[in-house]
Amino acid sequence: MEITERDLFNFVFYKNTLDIDKTEFLESTDIYKDEIDFFNSLKNSLAEEISLELKKKIAQKIPAYRNDPDHSRDNLSTIIVLYPLVEKTKRRKKSEGLVLAADSAELKSQHTSQTFSDEKKQYLIKLVSSESETKIFVFSTSESELKNIKLTIHPKEKEYFLKDNSNPLEVNESVTAESISLQVNLQG
């Protein structure tokens, strides 16, 4: 008889949905004791009530929970996670003449940019970096001015604060990110 993880899960949580043969087999053997014990402990932990204080501590550790109205310190703020957009690069036309490898004795600083957007495309963040500084632009597609903005750059967890999004934030270092958390105070 073949027993799957789903069968073990159903044996603990939804015994009445499991075939009688499988139910009798699982009740009569210890082969899957560890797996069944695991699911039983999970089921028991779901039945226990978690204190409000513990919920608040957990919410402080998990960024996605910080905008939960029952747990956030400010019901009028929200956290949005923005991920990089894959930008299409324009192909350069074939050179219309001779191009020299070094056209000047001076090195020009290289500028890189990264663009981030949330899932709903309501916010856009652009990082424009050189070797020594970065400008961070925050845009709202609703064209509203955002106030009291907190940005968290992941994975380094660096935090930056902006009074509003009318001007870019200038940082005296090169900043790169895998994702950016945007916390906006909706109060204004």
C-alpha positions in Angstrom: 0.0 0.0 0.0 1.3 3.4 -1.0 1.1 6.1 1.7 1.8 9.7 0.7 2.5 12.8 2.7 -1.0 13.9 1.9 -2.3 10.7 3.4 -0.4 11.3 6.6 -1.7 14.9 6.8 -5.3 13.8 6.2 -4.9 11.0 8.7 -4.3 13.6 11.4 -6.4 16.5 10.2 -9.2 15.0 8.1 -9.4 11.3 9.0 -12.9 11.0 7.5 -11.5 11.8 4.0 -8.9 9.0 4.1 -9.7 5.6 2.7 -10.6 3.1 5.4 -7.8 0.7 4.3 -5.2 3.5 4.8 -6.7 4.6 8.1 -6.6 1.0 9.5 -3.1 0.5 8.2 -1.8 3.7 9.8 -3.5 2.9 13.1 -1.9 -0.5 13.2 1.7 0.4 12.3 4.6 2.4 13.7 6.3 3.0 10.3 5.1 6.5 10.1 5.1 7.4 13.8 7.5 10.3 13.5 5.5 11.9 10.6 2.2 11.4 12.4 3.7 12.8 15.7 4.8 15.9 13.7 1.4 16.5 12.3 -0.2 15.9 15.7 2.1 18.4 17.3 1.2 20.9 14.5 -2.5 20.3 15.0 -2.2 20.7 18.8 -0.2 24.0 18.4 -2.9 25.4 16.1 -5.4 24.8 18.8 -3.4 26.7 21.5 -4.3 30.4 21.8 -1.3 32.7 21.4 -1.1 35.7 23.7 -1.4 39.2 22.3 2.1 40.0 23.6 3.7 37.1 21.8 1.8 38.0 18.6 3.2 41.6 18.8 6.7 40.2 19.3 6.4 38.0 16.2 4.9 40.8 14.2 7.9 43.0 15.0 10.3 40.4 13.6 8.3 39.8 10.4 8.1 42.8 8.1 5.0 41.5 6.2 3.1 41.5 9.5 3.9 45.0 10.5 1.0 46.4 8.6 -1.5 44.2 10.4 -3.9 46.7 12.1 -4.0 44.6 15.3 -0.2 44.6 15.7 1.3 47.8 14.1 2.1 50.7 16.3 0.5 53.0 13.7 -2.6 51.8 12.0 -2.2 54.3 9.2 1.1 52.9 7.8 1.7 50.1 5.4 4.7 48.2 4.1 5.1 47.4 0.4 7.9 45.2 -0.9 9.3 46.2 -4.3 11.3 43.9 -6.5 13.6 44.7 -9.5 12.1 45.2 -12.9 13.9 43.6 -15.8 14.6 46.4 -18.1 15.0 45.9 -21.8 18.2 47.4 -23.1 18.4 49.1 -26.4 20.7 47.6 -28.9 23.3 50.0 -30.2 23.5 50.4 -33.9 26.6 49.3 -35.6 29.3 51.8 -35.3 29.3 54.4 -38.0 33.0 54.9 -38.0 36.1 54.2 -36.1 35.7 53.9 -32.3 38.8 54.1 -30.2 39.2 52.2 -27.0 40.3 55.2 -25.0 39.0 58.5 -26.2 40.3 60.6 -23.3 42.9 60.5 -20.7 40.2 61.1 -18.0 38.1 58.3 -16.7 34.4 59.0 -16.7 32.5 57.7 -13.7 30.1 54.9 -14.4 26.5 55.3 -13.5 24.2 52.3 -12.9 20.6 52.2 -12.2 18.1 49.8 -10.8 14.4 50.1 -11.0 12.0 48.4 -8.5 8.2 48.1 -8.5 5.6 46.5 -6.3 3.3 43.7 -7.4 0.4 46.2 -8.1 2.7 48.7 -9.8 1.6 51.5 -7.5 5.1 52.4 -6.5 8.3 52.8 -8.3 11.8 53.3 -6.9 14.8 54.1 -9.0 18.4 53.8 -7.6 20.9 55.8 -9.7 24.4 55.0 -8.4 27.9 56.1 -9.2 31.1 54.9 -7.5 30.6 57.3 -4.5 26.9 58.3 -4.3 23.4 57.1 -5.0 20.2 59.0 -5.7 17.0 57.2 -4.6 13.9 58.4 -6.4 10.5 57.3 -5.0 7.4 57.6 -7.2 3.8 56.9 -6.7 1.7 55.9 -9.8 -1.3 57.7 -8.2 0.8 60.9 -8.5 0.2 61.6 -4.8 3.0 63.0 -2.6 4.2 60.5 -0.1 5.2 61.6 3.4 7.4 60.1 6.1 8.9 57.4 4.0 11.0 54.6 5.4 13.0 52.5 2.9 14.8 49.3 3.9 17.3 48.0 1.3 17.6 44.2 1.3 19.6 42.1 1.9 21.8 44.5 3.9 18.8 45.8 5.9 20.0 49.4 5.6 17.3 51.9 6.4 16.8 55.4 4.9 14.2 58.0 5.8 12.6 60.6 3.5 10.4 63.5 4.6 8.6 63.2 1.3 9.1 62.1 -2.3 9.3 65.5 -3.9 13.1 65.2 -4.2 15.4 62.2 -4.4 17.3 61.0 -1.4 21.1 61.5 -1.9 23.3 58.9 -0.2 27.1 59.2 0.0 27.8 55.6 -1.1 27.0 53.2 -3.9 23.8 51.3 -3.1 22.6 48.1 -4.7 19.6 46.1 -3.7 17.8 42.8 -4.2 14.5 44.2 -3.0 13.3 47.3 -1.1 10.7 47.6 1.6 8.7 50.8 1.4 6.9 51.9 4.5 4.6 54.8 3.9 2.7 56.8 6.5 -0.8 57.2 5.0 -1.6 59.8 7.6 0.4 62.5 5.7 
